[in-house]
Amino acid sequence: MLIGLAIRDVVLIESLDLAIGPGLTALTGETGAGKSIILDALGLATGARAEAGLVRRGAAQASATAIFSLPPDHAVWAVLDEKGLAYERDEDLVLRRQLSADGRSRAFVNDQATGVAALKELGALLLEVHGQHETVGLLDPRTHRQLLDAFGGVSAGTVAAAWSGWRAARERAETLRDLASRAAAEAEETALRLGELDRLDPKDGEETALAEERALLGAAEKALADVDAARDALGGEGLSSKLAAAFRAIERARERAIQAGAAADGPAVERLNAAAESIDRALTEAREAEAAIDHAAEAFDLDPKRLEEAEERLFALRGMARKLNVTVEALPQVRAELGAKLRNIETSGEQLKIAEVAEAAARKTYIDAAAVLSAERRAAGDRLATAVEAELAPLKLEKAKFRVVVDPLGEDRAGPTGLDRVAFEVSTNPGAPFGPLEVIASGGELARFALALKAALASREHGAQPLMIFDEVDQGVGGAVADAVGLRLRKLAGDAQVLVVTHSPQVAARGHAHWRISKSGDATSTRTAVEALSPDAREEEIARMLAGAEITDAARAAARALIGA
């Protein structure tokens, strides 16, 4: 609900602070007094297009501030969250706009700078304006489906759930169809590569082992020659033979010494014995060294073909790695992955069949639910058309016809809200074709159609209602018709806040509150003032509207009768 409007230097208004209550507020005054300035200022605060001409002559800038008191579940809070604007749900929402004389403007939400587009988006949730040259809210075709559903108590929940299921099933089937479309070529290529890897049979760590073996085999020939040289140095006429000859010579010397009479335990024989023992030990070590050399030679006594085999194997592994653009060490993993991929391709056909059956079932579930929803909407549309037409006759639109069109959409436009295009259409004269409200209805008719629609919808709508503004909705009508307009406006104001700019005393008399807009000034300046009328002043204003310039007692009596009706 709008609870306050502060206006500074807007057209003819220098400074004005208005406190606005619930229900129906009537704005009256002489033609040209500036009633539309109030609406212009409210539009300025809620993001309407603004021109520099709104700035009062001589002022540097104009400003308008609208203060709203809103329930905690109002849709506005979600918009503020989306835009990162701070707020407290238990505090008022303050929208402010400043307009400079050069046409530049600044926008604020709760004193936080923001864009004019943000004010406009918030304004669309907070108020509806119905007048001869503008129509928003319920006359916007984009809102008709939601309005019809609210009126008929129709829920799209089942359709939304079915849509979610169909979309998931369709995406699954499309993924598998895409896989199947590539399966033939991929299967052949994958099988070829997998066959090559199966024949190659790469092992983890094989490249490192082969490289080490090849290096060893490459060095084996030279190493074996060196071992043979060592063997020759120790064997044959080498060290062992010389040690054996030395040992025999020492033995002969010891025998001659004993034959010559030397004592067996004498110094000479003992020294010969020590020499013999040393030579014997050296001979034993030499023979052990020869055996060790022979054993070492066995390590290099390999099959000459093994080097060629190792090099061929290493070349084959590295060639396959280059072909697959991976490392040799990755070949076993690639082999496993290709095997899994081939198995998936081979089973994808069966998976696709299952997915397509599920997709068809989900589609049927959605189509059936959408058909039920469409039938509910058509029935609700018939009821709404009857309710609206019942409102048209008292509003001097008795020749007009109203209908709700529920047209089917193609499956390519399916969505969570069903397969329907909903549009409100009118025919203003017998035999005339039906068409969109904003195209067929004239300026004066349009606001009354909006009033009839709102009156029909009011008892069935749920949630917070926006502020509704009707600008001269009673133009061109009077008497009983004007009274009917007033009654319907007051009916709307039972559940919402309504402002009406009117020249009709019958409409003004139905208001819960009454503002009089007047203009005053001198040769150099003109100003507009707004006065909230007391009961006595209200009676006088309505009498003026009935009688004109000269207010008579009869006019005052008629005014009291209208107010009390």
Phi and psi in degrees as a GROMACS rama.xvg file:
@    title "Ramachandran Plot"
@    xaxis  label "Phi"
@    yaxis  label "Psi"
@TYPE xy
-77.1871  123.248  LEU-2
-113.181  -13.8963  ILE-3
-157.588  146.787  GLY-4
-140.011  118.836  LEU-5
-111.114  125.878  ALA-6
-122.562  130.978  ILE-7
-132.263  119.024  ARG-8
57.2789  45.5444  ASP-9
-105.387  113.196  VAL-10
52.7727  -105.227  VAL-11
-98.9394  -0.0417327  LEU-12
-98.8274  119.2  ILE-13
-82.3282  -49.5158  GLU-14
-154.771  127.721  SER-15
-151.711  131.365  LEU-16
-123.675  119.437  ASP-17
-114.057  132.611  LEU-18
-100.964  125.772  ALA-19
-117.279  132.093  ILE-20
-103.481  -178.685  GLY-21
-74.3068  176.302  PRO-22
80.3298  -153.569  GLY-23
-99.4925  123.017  LEU-24
-113.545  123.805  THR-25
-97.5412  135.872  ALA-26
-113.666  118.404  LEU-27
-128.963  168.761  THR-28
158.476  167.753  GLY-29
-63.9748  154.644  GLU-30
-58.6824  131.03  THR-31
87.6902  -0.0390539  GLY-32
-70.3141  -22.3607  ALA-33
110.859  27.4895  GLY-34
-60.42  -36.3015  LYS-35
-69.1116  -18.9061  SER-36
-62.5236  -36.7819  ILE-37
-59.4805  -44.3582  ILE-38
-70.0138  -37.2676  LEU-39
-61.4744  -42.3408  ASP-40
-65.2744  -41.1315  ALA-41
-64.8283  -39.6795  LEU-42
-63.9673  -37.9204  GLY-43
-59.6309  -43.4706  LEU-44
-71.222  -20.4149  ALA-45
-112.719  24.7991  THR-46
90.3491  10.512  GLY-47
-68.142  160.041  ALA-48
-64.231  136.255  ARG-49
-128.168  142.491  ALA-50
-118.411  157.792  GLU-51
-60.0581  -21.7858  ALA-52
-63.0752  -14.8133  GLY-53
-74.2509  -18.8562  LEU-54
-76.0976  127.849  VAL-55
-58.2429  140.184  ARG-56
-57.5907  129.244  ARG-57
92.7051  -11.1002  GLY-58
-93.8924  150.326  ALA-59
-77.7945  -32.6615  ALA-60
-157.9  158.656  GLN-61
-110.996  154.549  ALA-62
-145.959  149.45  SER-63
-139.229  133.281  ALA-64
-126.154  124.3  THR-65
-113.101  130.459  ALA-66
-114.561  126.381  ILE-67
-119.56  140.039  PHE-68
-107.767  118.821  SER-69
-126.084  151.86  LEU-70
-72.278  159.913  PRO-71
-62.65  -23.2145  PRO-72
-98.8459  14.9566  ASP-73
-67.192  145.328  HIS-74
-64.5234  -19.9124  ALA-75
-59.2366  -37.2814  VAL-76
-62.1964  -37.0861  TRP-77
-64.3889  -36.8712  ALA-78
-65.8132  -41.4161  VAL-79
-63.3658  -39.7866  LEU-80
-59.7127  -46.4184  ASP-81
-59.9717  -36.2224  GLU-82
-93.4757  1.4483  LYS-83
70.7235  30.2298  GLY-84
-98.7694  132.576  LEU-85
-75.7857  148.396  ALA-86
-164.655  167.253  TYR-87
-128.103  126.762  GLU-88
-65.4791  -21.8822  ARG-89
-94.8919  9.45586  ASP-90
-116.601  164.818  GLU-91
-71.1432  153.426  ASP-92
-99.355  126.409  LEU-93
-116.538  117.569  VAL-94
-108.373  129.842  LEU-95
-136.366  143.031  ARG-96
-137.069  133.739  ARG-97
-114.073  136.009  GLN-98
-126.524  118.628  LEU-99
-82.1591  160.32  SER-100
-63.5878  -21.1403  ALA-101
-89.3367  5.44044  ASP-102
96.393  -7.91042  GLY-103
-77.9914  146.563  ARG-104
-135.488  156.732  SER-105
-130.178  145.6  ARG-106
-122.598  145.802  ALA-107
-139.778  142.033  PHE-108
-124.575  117.435  VAL-109
51.0665  43.8258  ASN-110
64.6004  17.2902  ASP-111
-105.24  125.783  GLN-112
-63.2639  137.057  ALA-113
-151.083  -175.844  THR-114
-90.1595  158.114  GLY-115
-62.3631  -32.647  VAL-116
-60.0364  -34.901  ALA-117
-66.4331  -42.0953  ALA-118
-60.2793  -41.8626  LEU-119
-63.8916  -41.8663  LYS-120
-64.2069  -41.1919  GLU-121
-67.4862  -41.722  LEU-122
-59.8851  -35.3453  GLY-123
-63.4856  -26.3467  ALA-124
-88.929  -15.027  LEU-125
-103.805  -24.1288  LEU-126
-151.419  156.556  LEU-127
-125.767  136.028  GLU-128
-116.405  126.921  VAL-129
-124.604  113.745  HIS-130
-149.792  -171.947  GLY-131
-69.939  -28.3837  GLN-132
-119.879  8.00206  HIS-133
-150.904  146.698  GLU-134
-152.897  126.82  THR-135
-133.522  -178.148  VAL-136
68.2347  -118.822  GLY-137
-68.1314  -18.1132  LEU-138
-86.4916  -4.51523  LEU-139
-78.3413  119.037  ASP-140
-55.3904  -25.3037  PRO-141
-68.8055  -15.7921  ARG-142
-97.8593  -6.91214  THR-143
-64.8324  -38.2116  HIS-144
-63.1693  -45.5352  ARG-145
-63.5826  -39.8394  GLN-146
-64.6728  -42.916  LEU-147
-63.951  -44.1874  LEU-148
-61.1887  -40.5546  ASP-149
-65.3962  -42.2924  ALA-150
-62.7675  -45.6195  PHE-151
-85.5267  -0.89817  GLY-152
63.3635  32.023  GLY-153
-90.2496  132.623  VAL-154
-114.345  135.002  SER-155
-97.2504  15.4043  ALA-156
-59.8683  -44.9472  GLY-157
-63.7194  -41.5304  THR-158
-65.1751  -41.2057  VAL-159
-61.9991  -41.8029  ALA-160
-65.9547  -41.8065  ALA-161
-65.2868  -38.0824  ALA-162
-62.8105  -42.086  TRP-163
-62.2575  -42.9922  SER-164
-65.4094  -40.9686  GLY-165
-66.5069  -42.7821  TRP-166
-62.6318  -41.9859  ARG-167
-64.731  -43.0652  ALA-168
-65.2621  -38.5048  ALA-169
-67.1373  -41.8793  ARG-170
-64.3584  -38.8761  GLU-171
-63.6529  -45.9456  ARG-172
-65.3979  -39.6426  ALA-173
-64.5247  -38.1186  GLU-174
-62.7686  -44.1269  THR-175
-70.9692  -34.2994  LEU-176
-65.0547  -39.3744  ARG-177
-63.6468  -39.9894  ASP-178
-65.334  -41.25  LEU-179
-66.0116  -34.7571  ALA-180
-66.274  -25.9934  SER-181
-100.613  -1.59127  ARG-182
-65.1498  -43.3723  ALA-183
-59.893  -54.1942  ALA-184
-63.9593  -42.8978  ALA-185
-67.3132  -36.8993  GLU-186
-63.7671  -43.7882  ALA-187
-63.8496  -47.0872  GLU-188
-65.2209  -43.1979  GLU-189
-64.734  -43.5224  THR-190
-63.1462  -38.6935  ALA-191
-62.0258  -49.9075  LEU-192
-65.0201  -39.9531  ARG-193
-65.5871  -38.4442  LEU-194
-61.9285  -41.4648  GLY-195
-62.1426  -43.1288  GLU-196
-69.4595  -36.6226  LEU-197
-62.9032  -41.7384  ASP-198
-67.713  -37.4337  ARG-199
-72.8621  -35.9399  LEU-200
51.0055  61.7191  ASP-201
-68.63  147.092  PRO-202
-116.91  153.186  LYS-203
-61.9668  132.058  ASP-204
74.9196  8.40738  GLY-205
-69.4363  -37.5486  GLU-206
-61.0698  -43.9068  GLU-207
-62.8817  -43.6956  THR-208
-64.5091  -42.0823  ALA-209
-66.5459  -40.5472  LEU-210
-62.2042  -42.4473  ALA-211
-65.2499  -42.4948  GLU-212
-64.5046  -41.7887  GLU-213
-62.6903  -41.0387  ARG-214
-62.8559  -42.144  ALA-215
-66.16  -43.9706  LEU-216
-65.0367  -35.8878  LEU-217
-65.2084  -29.2972  GLY-218
-93.2589  -4.9724  ALA-219
-65.7237  -40.557  ALA-220
-62.5294  -48.8503  GLU-221
-66.5652  -38.8547  LYS-222
-63.804  -36.6523  ALA-223
-68.234  -35.871  LEU-224
-64.3604  -41.1822  ALA-225
-63.5076  -39.2242  ASP-226
-64.9886  -39.9583  VAL-227
-63.8096  -39.3132  ASP-228
-62.4764  -39.6943  ALA-229
-64.5216  -39.1401  ALA-230
-64.5263  -43.7369  ARG-231
-63.324  -35.0916  ASP-232
-66.7644  -30.0706  ALA-233
-93.4404  -33.1189  LEU-234
-94.5787  -177.743  GLY-235
61.3294  -125.896  GLY-236
-84.7863  17.2967  GLU-237
-85.7405  -146.88  GLY-238
-61.5887  -45.5103  LEU-239
-61.0682  -43.2873  SER-240
-64.9683  -43.0246  SER-241
-65.5416  -40.2565  LYS-242
-64.6883  -37.0957  LEU-243
-66.6677  -41.7307  ALA-244
-65.3246  -40.2704  ALA-245
-63.0414  -38.7427  ALA-246
-65.8841  -40.6973  PHE-247
-67.9971  -37.7163  ARG-248
-65.0899  -42.4148  ALA-249
-63.4093  -36.8992  ILE-250
-65.0312  -41.1784  GLU-251
-66.4424  -38.2075  ARG-252
-64.9139  -39.7212  ALA-253
-65.2744  -39.3208  ARG-254
-66.5772  -41.3034  GLU-255
-64.2927  -38.9297  ARG-256
-64.2715  -41.3264  ALA-257
-66.9402  -42.2447  ILE-258
-62.5454  -30.7703  GLN-259
-79.7339  -0.701207  ALA-260
105.231  4.6727  GLY-261
-71.4668  141.358  ALA-262
-70.8509  143.137  ALA-263
-62.8725  -23.8076  ALA-264
-110.118  18.0871  ASP-265
-77.6695  170.908  GLY-266
-60.9464  -42.2168  PRO-267
-65.0171  -48.9421  ALA-268
-64.2108  -39.9744  VAL-269
-62.4507  -38.6488  GLU-270
-69.647  -37.9197  ARG-271
-64.8851  -38.2285  LEU-272
-62.3529  -41.2791  ASN-273
-64.1861  -41.0943  ALA-274
-64.5403  -42.065  ALA-275
-62.2556  -42.1504  ALA-276
-62.9848  -42.19  GLU-277
-62.2982  -45.0243  SER-278
-63.7274  -38.0822  ILE-279
-63.7017  -41.0027  ASP-280
-64.0085  -43.7013  ARG-281
-62.7356  -39.0655  ALA-282
-63.9836  -40.6786  LEU-283
-61.7376  -45.4186  THR-284
-62.505  -39.2774  GLU-285
-64.9753  -42.7108  ALA-286
-65.5105  -37.5564  ARG-287
-64.3222  -37.8808  GLU-288
-64.2655  -39.1829  ALA-289
-62.1145  -40.8552  GLU-290
-64.4077  -40.1086  ALA-291
-65.1075  -38.7021  ALA-292
-64.8297  -42.1915  ILE-293
-61.2571  -40.2685  ASP-294
-66.4795  -38.7114  HIS-295
-65.275  -36.8121  ALA-296
-62.9918  -30.6161  ALA-297
-62.1148  -30.2505  GLU-298
-65.0899  -25.6609  ALA-299
-103.962  4.65344  PHE-300
-89.2689  70.0022  ASP-301
-102.555  166.052  LEU-302
-67.764  121.649  ASP-303
-57.364  -26.2608  PRO-304
-74.7019  -16.2353  LYS-305
-66.0487  -36.2948  ARG-306
-62.1038  -43.1305  LEU-307
-64.3041  -40.7039  GLU-308
-65.3252  -42.2669  GLU-309
-63.9567  -41.8221  ALA-310
-66.4472  -40.5016  GLU-311
-63.4727  -41.1733  GLU-312
-65.0609  -44.52  ARG-313
-63.5824  -40.463  LEU-314
-63.4208  -41.7578  PHE-315
-65.268  -42.6678  ALA-316
-63.5082  -45.7182  LEU-317
-69.9713  -32.4038  ARG-318
-65.2436  -42.1742  GLY-319
-66.0282  -38.6604  MET-320
-62.0585  -41.8616  ALA-321
-64.9295  -39.4577  ARG-322
-62.5584  -38.519  LYS-323
-92.7264  -1.22647  LEU-324
58.8896  45.2984  ASN-325
-136.257  175.66  VAL-326
-83.5849  160.766  THR-327
-60.6021  -38.7544  VAL-328
-64.4123  -21.9497  GLU-329
-86.1138  -8.61275  ALA-330
-58.01  -43.1408  LEU-331
-60.5943  -39.3835  PRO-332
-67.3911  -41.9242  GLN-333
-60.5553  -40.2166  VAL-334
-60.0986  -43.6654  ARG-335
-65.9953  -40.2935  ALA-336
-66.3383  -41.7944  GLU-337
-64.1827  -36.4544  LEU-338
-63.7443  -43.314  GLY-339
-65.3529  -40.5831  ALA-340
-63.5268  -42.8973  LYS-341
-63.9531  -38.7313  LEU-342
-65.3821  -39.2966  ARG-343
-63.9199  -42.5735  ASN-344
-62.3183  -41.7619  ILE-345
-66.4385  -28.9075  GLU-346
-97.8732  -4.7048  THR-347
-65.7609  -31.3401  SER-348
-60.3284  -44.234  GLY-349
-69.106  -39.9821  GLU-350
-62.4202  -38.2036  GLN-351
-64.259  -42.1596  LEU-352
-59.4002  -43.6583  LYS-353
-64.3082  -42.817  ILE-354
-65.6192  -38.2583  ALA-355
-69.1455  -34.4357  GLU-356
-65.3525  -43.3539  VAL-357
-65.1248  -38.3258  ALA-358
-63.4915  -45.1418  GLU-359
-62.8416  -39.4861  ALA-360
-67.0328  -41.7359  ALA-361
-65.8964  -39.0335  ALA-362
-61.6675  -45.1161  ARG-363
-62.5761  -40.5796  LYS-364
-59.1465  -44.0474  THR-365
-66.5007  -47.755  TYR-366
-60.5705  -42.5623  ILE-367
-63.691  -44.2233  ASP-368
-65.145  -39.3405  ALA-369
-66.3919  -35.5144  ALA-370
-65.773  -41.4613  ALA-371
-62.5177  -43.571  VAL-372
-62.3622  -41.0839  LEU-373
-61.6819  -41.7132  SER-374
-64.0201  -40.1982  ALA-375
-64.521  -38.1021  GLU-376
-68.6304  -39.217  ARG-377
-64.0133  -41.1951  ARG-378
-64.6424  -42.4536  ALA-379
-65.1477  -35.7395  ALA-380
-63.084  -39.3129  GLY-381
-64.2926  -41.7251  ASP-382
-66.3519  -40.7041  ARG-383
-65.6551  -40.6538  LEU-384
-60.9235  -42.1973  ALA-385
-63.2653  -43.0054  THR-386
-65.6838  -40.8721  ALA-387
-68.3261  -43.9791  VAL-388
-63.9791  -29.5149  GLU-389
-66.9621  -25.558  ALA-390
-86.0501  -19.6069  GLU-391
-73.8683  -41.2657  LEU-392
-58.4729  -47.9272  ALA-393
-64.1886  -17.6314  PRO-394
-94.7078  20.7912  LEU-395
61.0813  35.2766  LYS-396
-126.655  38.4602  LEU-397
-65.9147  -23.4159  GLU-398
-85.1219  -9.44324  LYS-399
-80.4287  150.728  ALA-400
-122.979  147.993  LYS-401
-129.711  139.506  PHE-402
-144.924  157.216  ARG-403
-110.552  119.257  VAL-404
-95.6121  124.094  VAL-405
-117.609  96.6803  VAL-406
-99.8572  142.268  ASP-407
-74.1726  144.305  PRO-408
-103.038  156.671  LEU-409
-70.3341  159.772  GLY-410
-61.3336  -24.0377  GLU-411
-67.4839  -13.7358  ASP-412
-112.078  18.7816  ARG-413
-64.7956  151.012  ALA-414
-162.945  -176.934  GLY-415
-68.3734  -12.8762  PRO-416
-100.382  5.78078  THR-417
107.335  -164.351  GLY-418
-119.789  41.93  LEU-419
-124.507  140.93  ASP-420
-105.743  120.2  ARG-421
-108.637  130.606  VAL-422
-143.052  139.634  ALA-423
-91.6768  126.989  PHE-424
-130.011  154.015  GLU-425
-134.323  156.63  VAL-426
-128.679  120.951  SER-427
-87.3173  -14.7522  THR-428
-140.117  150.005  ASN-429
-55.6551  133.447  PRO-430
83.9707  -13.5151  GLY-431
-76.7432  146.793  ALA-432
-69.0934  154.268  PRO-433
-78.113  150.489  PHE-434
-161.448  175.903  GLY-435
-59.8954  147.393  PRO-436
-53.532  -49.0527  LEU-437
-72.3219  -12.8026  GLU-438
-95.9322  -43.5428  VAL-439
-81.9501  -42.5843  ILE-440
-77.8128  142.123  ALA-441
-76.3674  172.998  SER-442
-57.0986  -47.3223  GLY-443
-67.912  -34.3561  GLY-444
-73.5464  -32.1354  GLU-445
-60.3829  -46.3864  LEU-446
-64.468  -35.702  ALA-447
-71.5226  -35.6962  ARG-448
-61.7062  -42.0124  PHE-449
-60.9362  -40.164  ALA-450
-65.2348  -43.2349  LEU-451
-62.7034  -43.0978  ALA-452
-62.0527  -46.7563  LEU-453
-63.1474  -38.9985  LYS-454
-64.0428  -39.8254  ALA-455
-70.7309  -35.9077  ALA-456
-83.7725  -22.7565  LEU-457
-55.9861  -40.5029  ALA-458
-75.8934  -11.8535  SER-459
-113.616  -8.93493  ARG-460
-77.8347  151.319  GLU-461
-123.388  158.82  HIS-462
88.0874  179.312  GLY-463
-69.0772  127.242  ALA-464
-86.4412  141.17  GLN-465
-75.554  165.469  PRO-466
-65.669  129.522  LEU-467
-109.886  130.972  MET-468
-119.304  124.217  ILE-469
-115.704  117.441  PHE-470
-101.123  105.012  ASP-471
53.9532  46.3255  GLU-472
-64.2878  -18.743  VAL-473
-97.6953  13.6995  ASP-474
-62.2742  133.004  GLN-475
82.2581  4.68798  GLY-476
-126.921  162.147  VAL-477
-158.227  -176.235  GLY-478
57.3042  -130.084  GLY-479
-64.0979  -34.5063  ALA-480
-66.0497  -44.9168  VAL-481
-61.9329  -37.5147  ALA-482
-64.5854  -39.7651  ASP-483
-63.2004  -39.4909  ALA-484
-60.4917  -45.5713  VAL-485
-61.6421  -42.8656  GLY-486
-62.3215  -41.1268  LEU-487
-71.1452  -35.2889  ARG-488
-63.8583  -41.6235  LEU-489
-67.4113  -34.4553  ARG-490
-63.3521  -44.537  LYS-491
-60.2851  -38.3025  LEU-492
-71.1858  -7.52071  ALA-493
-67.0184  -30.5606  GLY-494
-119.525  3.5456  ASP-495
-150.89  174.795  ALA-496
-101.594  129.962  GLN-497
-130.468  132.053  VAL-498
-113.569  134.649  LEU-499
-131.852  126.808  VAL-500
-91.323  120.749  VAL-501
-143.761  152.333  THR-502
-109.5  3.41604  HIS-503
-97.6948  123.842  SER-504
-65.0331  -31.66  PRO-505
-63.6918  -38.367  GLN-506
-72.9265  -46.7243  VAL-507
-60.1731  -34.405  ALA-508
-67.2972  -18.4829  ALA-509
-87.0188  -4.92332  ARG-510
-72.4421  149.937  GLY-511
-79.804  -26.6245  HIS-512
-139.512  156.465  ALA-513
-139.522  123.638  HIS-514
-111.649  137.775  TRP-515
-109.925  128.044  ARG-516
-102.86  127.937  ILE-517
-134.559  159.141  SER-518
-124.866  137.689  LYS-519
-144.719  164.559  SER-520
165.48  -171.942  GLY-521
-133.304  -159.082  ASP-522
-69.8531  -18.8444  ALA-523
-107.31  -19.8201  THR-524
-154.841  156.754  SER-525
-133.517  139.125  THR-526
-132.654  148.595  ARG-527
-106.264  136.84  THR-528
-124.401  151.375  ALA-529
-123.169  129.018  VAL-530
-124.119  125.434  GLU-531
-78.4049  120.198  ALA-532
-84.6993  139.333  LEU-533
-75.3003  168.102  SER-534
-54.3998  -42.4966  PRO-535
-68.0489  -43.2543  ASP-536
-66.3306  -33.8324  ALA-537
-65.3116  -43.2047  ARG-538
-59.5059  -40.9182  GLU-539
-66.1066  -39.4133  GLU-540
-66.9546  -42.2398  GLU-541
-68.5096  -35.2056  ILE-542
-62.8139  -39.5068  ALA-543
-61.9529  -41.2008  ARG-544
-65.4645  -30.5378  MET-545
-78.7229  -40.4719  LEU-546
-99.3736  -25.7486  ALA-547
96.1298  -144.158  GLY-548
-63.9028  -40.6494  ALA-549
-102.379  114.903  GLU-550
-90.0333  122.142  ILE-551
-102.897  165.61  THR-552
-62.3013  -35.2305  ASP-553
-63.4408  -38.5775  ALA-554
-66.2247  -38.6424  ALA-555
-65.6036  -39.5169  ARG-556
-64.5286  -40.9103  ALA-557
-64.9326  -36.7649  ALA-558
-64.4147  -43.9337  ALA-559
-62.0392  -37.6593  ARG-560
-65.0799  -41.7142  ALA-561
-64.3888  -43.8993  LEU-562
-65.3946  -36.6405  ILE-563
-83.6783  -8.72508  GLY-564
